Amino acid sequence: MIRSTKWARDIKYRLEDAGIDSSRIETNGYGEGDPIVVTQEIHKQYPFLKVGEQLTETYIYSLKDKEEREIAHRLNRRTEFKIK
């Protein structure tokens, strides 16, 4: 199980524990398989990332240092949830 999918599942469990019916909760975990596109907001925070670039594995490993690559990986690992 990919890390973001596990995080999504854990969020759902916490919301259920808080009393929200599980049928109302929709969660998704994303990672490198669904790369994020760098927005202007992301670029402002991380100027080494180019606006419009997809954070694919190829792009991430083209970054010059380990810290930049880890930031890019972290941006790709994301969880979204919706309560209906």
N, C-alpha and C positions, 0 to 999 in steps of 0.2 A: 504494500500500500504506500503510495507516495505521501510525503509529509503533509502537503497542503490538503489532501483528502482526509487524512487523520485529523488535522486541525478543524476542518469543516464538521466532521463527525462529532468531535469534542464540543464544539460550539453548540451543535444541535442538542447534545445531552445536557449541557448547562442550561439552555433555554427551557428544555423540558422540565428540568429540576426546579426552575423558577416558576413553573405552572403553566407554561404555554403548551397547548395541545400539539403533539408531534405532526399532525396532519396539516398544520398551519405553517410549518417551518420548512423552508427550502434552502439547502446549502450546496455550495460548489467549491471545490478546491482546484486551483490552477497552478501550473508549473511551467517548465520549459517546453512541454508539449503544446502549450497555448501561450506563446510569448506575448508579453505586453509591448505596446508601441510607446516610445518615449514622447511624452507631451511637453508643451512649453513649461508647465509647472514642474515636471520632473527635471527638465533641463536646468531650470533656475536653481533647484536644490543640488543637482549633480551636473555641473557644467561639462564634464568630460563625456556625457552621453548626448548624442546628437538627436535633435527633434526629428521625429518621423521614423527613426530606426526601430526595427523589431529586435527585441533582446533575445535573439536566437543563440544557440550554443556557439556557432561560428563567430558571431559578433562579440559575444561575451569573452571568448578566449582570445580575441584580437586586442582586447584592452591591455594597457601596458603594465599594470601592476595588480597584485593579488587583492588589495583592498577594493579597487575599482571592480574587479570581477565578482567579488563577494557581494558588493552593493547591487550589482546587476542581477545576480542570482536571487538575492533577497527580494528585489522588486518583482521578479517573476513568480516567486512563491507567495501566492495570495489566496485568501479565502473570502468568499462573498456569501451573505445570507440574506434571506427575505422572509418576513413574517406576513402571511396572507390573512 
